[in-house]
Amino acid sequence: MSKEKALEKLMAMADEPKDSLKKFLAKEILTHDEPLDFFPLVEKFGMETIYHYEDLDEDLLREFYNTYSKEILQIQEESKVQHQTDSERSWFALERTAKKISKDLDLER
């Protein structure tokens, strides 16, 4: 997929009416200077390194998990992995969601 088409599709994901991890992450990715560079960086360095919540306090992290906990737990179950903390589950779900978005944008080539 061309860079232009991929960006259009990413914008469409960010504008979806239903709130989801995919919509949340698409919106965040679009805030980067080079949004499509986000995916190879996540692949190389990991989501926690590239996209971090260091500037958010504990309450906002808890709110994030509570908002998306159903999706986060579903992703964990589908992947047959068990994380011990809500934070670990959240990072894992964000990484999986980034991979899904990358696949949807046909960026894996």
C-alpha positions as CSV (number, residue, x, y, z in Angstrom):
1,M,0.0,0.0,0.0
2,S,1.3,3.5,-0.8
3,K,2.3,5.8,2.0
4,E,-0.5,8.1,1.2
5,K,-3.1,5.3,1.2
6,A,-1.7,3.9,4.5
7,L,-2.0,7.4,6.1
8,E,-5.6,7.7,4.8
9,K,-6.5,4.4,6.3
10,L,-4.8,5.2,9.6
11,M,-6.8,8.4,9.7
12,A,-10.0,6.5,9.0
13,M,-9.1,4.2,12.0
14,A,-8.6,7.2,14.2
15,D,-12.0,8.5,13.2
16,E,-14.0,5.3,13.7
17,P,-17.2,6.0,15.8
18,K,-16.6,3.1,18.2
19,D,-14.0,3.6,20.9
20,S,-11.4,0.9,20.8
21,L,-7.7,0.2,21.4
22,K,-7.2,0.4,17.6
23,K,-8.8,3.9,17.5
24,F,-6.9,5.1,20.5
25,L,-3.5,3.9,19.1
26,A,-4.2,5.2,15.6
27,K,-4.9,8.6,17.1
28,E,-1.7,8.5,19.1
29,I,0.4,7.3,16.1
30,L,-0.9,10.2,14.0
31,T,0.6,12.6,16.5
32,H,4.1,11.4,15.5
33,D,6.2,13.4,13.0
34,E,6.4,10.4,10.7
35,P,3.5,8.1,11.7
36,L,4.4,5.2,9.5
37,D,7.9,5.1,11.0
38,F,6.2,4.2,14.3
39,F,5.7,0.5,13.3
40,P,9.3,-0.5,12.5
41,L,10.5,1.4,15.7
42,V,8.0,-0.6,17.8
43,E,9.2,-3.8,16.1
44,K,12.8,-3.0,16.8
45,F,12.6,-1.4,20.3
46,G,9.3,-2.4,21.7
47,M,6.1,-0.5,22.5
48,E,7.1,0.5,26.0
49,T,10.3,2.2,24.7
50,I,8.7,4.0,21.8
51,Y,5.3,4.9,23.2
52,H,5.4,5.4,27.0
53,Y,3.2,6.7,29.7
54,E,6.0,8.2,31.9
55,D,4.3,11.6,31.9
56,L,1.0,10.1,33.0
57,D,0.2,9.6,36.7
58,E,-1.0,6.4,38.2
59,D,-4.7,7.5,38.0
60,L,-4.5,8.0,34.3
61,L,-2.9,4.6,33.8
62,R,-5.6,3.0,35.8
63,E,-8.2,4.9,33.7
64,F,-6.6,3.7,30.5
65,Y,-6.7,0.1,31.7
66,N,-10.3,0.4,33.0
67,T,-11.4,1.9,29.7
68,Y,-9.9,-0.8,27.5
69,S,-9.7,-3.7,30.0
70,K,-12.2,-5.9,28.1
71,E,-10.2,-5.7,24.9
72,I,-6.9,-6.0,26.8
73,L,-8.0,-9.2,28.5
74,Q,-9.4,-10.6,25.3
75,I,-6.0,-10.0,23.5
76,Q,-4.2,-11.7,26.3
77,E,-6.6,-14.7,26.2
78,E,-6.3,-15.0,22.4
79,S,-2.5,-15.0,22.6
80,K,-2.5,-17.6,25.4
81,V,-0.2,-15.6,27.6
82,Q,-0.6,-14.6,31.2
83,H,0.7,-11.2,32.5
84,Q,0.8,-10.5,36.1
85,T,0.0,-6.8,36.2
86,D,-2.5,-4.5,34.5
87,S,0.5,-2.5,33.2
88,E,2.1,-5.6,31.6
89,R,-1.3,-6.6,30.1
90,S,-1.7,-3.0,28.7
91,W,1.7,-2.9,27.1
92,F,1.2,-6.3,25.5
93,A,-2.2,-5.3,24.2
94,L,-0.8,-2.1,22.7
95,E,2.0,-4.0,21.0
96,R,-0.5,-6.5,19.5
97,T,-2.8,-3.7,18.4
98,A,0.1,-2.0,16.7
99,K,0.9,-5.2,14.8
100,K,-2.7,-5.5,13.7
101,I,-2.8,-1.9,12.5
102,S,0.5,-2.5,10.6
103,K,-0.9,-5.6,9.0
104,D,-4.1,-3.7,8.1
105,L,-2.0,-1.0,6.5
106,D,0.0,-3.7,4.6
107,L,3.3,-2.4,6.1
108,E,4.8,-5.7,6.8
109,R,6.5,-6.1,3.5
